[in-house]
Amino acid sequence: MLRRWPIAVAATLLLGGIAHGEELRYTQGYLLIDADIGRKTVNWKLNDEFAIDELPIGRTLRLVKLEKGKYQWQQISVPFFDLPHLLDVSDDSRWAFTIEGGRVNYVGTLIVGEVRETDNVDVRFVNRLSEVLDRFEAEFPEEAAQYELAYSGRHRDDFLNDYLASDDAP
Amino acid sequence: MRRSSLIVALVLAAATALASTAPEDLFRPSREQAAFLSPDGTKLAVIVRNDDIQSIEVIDIADNARREVFSTEILKADETAITSISWVDNTSIMFSVYELVEGVAKLSDTRNIRRILFTSVTEPDNTIRYLQSRGLVLSALPNEPDRVLFAVSGSKSYVYKIQPSRLHAWGFRRTKTSKTDNGQITRTNRIAEIDGRAIRWVADINGVVRAVMRVAEGGKIEMMVRENAETEWSSLREWNLRAIGKRMAKAERRGTVEDIEDDPENRIYFPSAIIDGSDEFVIIAGKDDERAVFRYNYETGEKTTIYENPDAEIVDVSLSYDGQAVQEVIYYEDGAIRYFYPNSEYQSVQATLSGKFPAYSVQVASADAAGQTFVANLSSSVQPGRILAYRVATDEAVTLYETNPWLNETELTPSSAASVTAADGVVIEYYLTQPEAAAPVPLVVYPHGGPVGVRDLRIYDPFVQHVVAAGYAVLQINFRGSSGFGGDFEESGRGQFGVEILADIESAIDAVTASASIDGSRICIVGRSYGGYAALMLPTRSPNRYRCSAAHAAPTDLGLLVAASPDGGRTSLREFLVGEVGDDEVYGTLKAQSPVYQAAGIDVPVLLSHGKTDKIVDLEHSLRMKLRLERRNANVDWLLFEEEGHSFSEVENSVAYSNRVIEFLGSHLQ
């Protein structure tokens, strides 16, 4: 679940992504959700109003409208058999992000994988911005044409801006 | 007590085999991976690997006859690994085996199981016996055959004396009436006990447990001793970990750590043995960033040096069978592994063998009780391991086996060591492996990873040999920050990721290309991890110097490395990274030292490669570099290893990588 401090979020707006071509209100930005799930389905919770149930095995890219503000991912659950694995990240600042209005905010990629050597599920939240670039344009061409994509995770990351502005571009 | 054993180049086994022009041969793992000499020096127990199966073979040194006494096939596990062998007495061994047991769907109950197994090496039926109880075998008892000390730790901790030959045989089917470990874990067999969790037991040469370190209440570690098995434990010293932490933090703020870190109140030494007839202990401890051996009195804090080597950083020290003397000291010199023996007989044999085999490092272990037959291991940059028996009476050295005999058919090239003084006066050691050639040969610069706390050695390296066999000289550099040259040298590398370390590499290149035998106009850089970073950054420092760059698992965006490390949950890793590359608030500096932001200056063909499951340097680093280079239509080759992490775990992937690099070099260095 995701917790947002300034403004409550309507669950109906958030579940299941968006329809293509919908305009953002001036108070809103897009959250670009990227997940690479290696085993079973995964539930990813942002807050009480918003959770992504049953992320399927494989790669998922979704756009979700959120109000501007600061957010914190809360919990990842990986149900397997009768031993659910829960990862509480509600106090972990690496899982915090900001939604800037009027743009597409990429905040990180959730990777859930198999771990053969240990009893733990391998859950990672990594910055895979360069992987997301082409896929975003391919899967959401209208939004890609209309809105700027930016990294909005907790840490400073100049890569995209420098890449797009690089004078060594063809 | 610590048993002396002949460890046949575990380090070399890790680096594993190398060297023929066929990379499959060069990279093929050693067959014999480690060897352990019996107390009487007449037999060698060897861990042998054949594909995925490991076994233990016992070699009779007198006639070199071999006998297999154990194979991991009997365990029926998905993956197994024999990790160590100890001799219980002269006719039986104990060994640890890890079993990876896959759980349902390979996940929920998948686990590693560590088993402690025993077997006779002389009985024909060769029964494998096992310990059911979870614990730690402390040692065998030199004066009591077929007995070992077995420790179990918990809220109360115990030491039992057990008889391995009476344990249940492997495959024994337990019934309601059968007893754990055949009834040996009993009060009768208990020879020591203490309240609290024991973290180190020490027995004297008679097998009497005389000391224990335990976790006491209130976060304290306590050292307890007793005169003999009948007397009560008494407290010798205790350390309050929290108080030590506060004192050290305070001293750090004041810059007075060195004044207080040797204070017995602040430094916890773990004892390795108790000196016979005294209250003093043998400790093997860090001293001025080196390892040294001391006699230590816990009560007074008095410390007497038994052995130290001021000229070289000691890698490891082993004690004699009774724990009373230094048996062997391992250190590095000119990039080679060296061995020192305080005992004059060993010294004499080592000198003799060094005379017979001058190109090798000679490791000696005692043989028969009469001191007439010795076992030795020879190793070098072209020999992963050759084990021989040396007979003093006849001055005869007989090879028992070679760990990689298939390399004998291949011409391998030895490495040489040299050093260069950097502009600021720091001396940098480097190694050059150069093929015989009539004309000057191209140079491949191959910086190591790390960069801090890691080093290169002049040992058998399959990748180096493969590149040299293709006709290139290979340069390896122990730039500042490398381990093995003292603490100051290692510390001097911190924060120098993209500055002085790169300058050191170029200083070594300058020195090597001054030779007429190296073609300084044909240089490529190849590296993994930090070495890959250097391979990408050096062309930006010296734009016209290099012909090509191959970077594997390279950190290319230092800001990303520091701030978004894939193992982000581990604070210690983050702190480590900040310490390595500098303060993450200095983002501009990190950008200036990051290949992705300096891509415009990389004007050479680049081979990028990465393991997809790398958790040290995330795949994103190479993907970013690829994007940046492709955007400017640079010449970029790309190689992704789907199932590999930061290092190669599969031999075939090492071979594939090496082949691709050779092909890449061939395109740009000819």
Chai-1 contact restraints between the chains, C-beta under 6 A:
chainA,res_idxA,chainB,res_idxB,connection_type,confidence,min_distance_angstrom,max_distance_angstrom,comment,restraint_id
A,F80,B,S108,contact,1.0,0.0,6.0,A-B,restraint_1
A,F81,B,S108,contact,1.0,0.0,6.0,A-B,restraint_2
A,L83,B,S108,contact,1.0,0.0,6.0,A-B,restraint_3
A,R94,B,G568,contact,1.0,0.0,6.0,A-B,restraint_4
A,E114,B,K106,contact,1.0,0.0,6.0,A-B,restraint_5
A,E114,B,L107,contact,1.0,0.0,6.0,A-B,restraint_6
A,R116,B,K106,contact,1.0,0.0,6.0,A-B,restraint_7
A,R116,B,T110,contact,1.0,0.0,6.0,A-B,restraint_8
A,R124,B,P566,contact,1.0,0.0,6.0,A-B,restraint_9
A,V126,B,P566,contact,1.0,0.0,6.0,A-B,restraint_10
A,V126,B,D618,contact,1.0,0.0,6.0,A-B,restraint_11
A,N127,B,A564,contact,1.0,0.0,6.0,A-B,restraint_12
A,R128,B,E620,contact,1.0,0.0,6.0,A-B,restraint_13
A,S130,B,L623,contact,1.0,0.0,6.0,A-B,restraint_14
A,S130,B,R624,contact,1.0,0.0,6.0,A-B,restraint_15
A,S130,B,L627,contact,1.0,0.0,6.0,A-B,restraint_16
A,E131,B,L623,contact,1.0,0.0,6.0,A-B,restraint_17
A,H155,B,A563,contact,1.0,0.0,6.0,A-B,restraint_18
A,H155,B,A564,contact,1.0,0.0,6.0,A-B,restraint_19
A,R156,B,Y587,contact,1.0,0.0,6.0,A-B,restraint_20
A,F159,B,R624,contact,1.0,0.0,6.0,A-B,restraint_21
A,D168,B,A600,contact,1.0,0.0,6.0,A-B,restraint_22
A,D168,B,R632,contact,1.0,0.0,6.0,A-B,restraint_23
A,A169,B,R631,contact,1.0,0.0,6.0,A-B,restraint_24
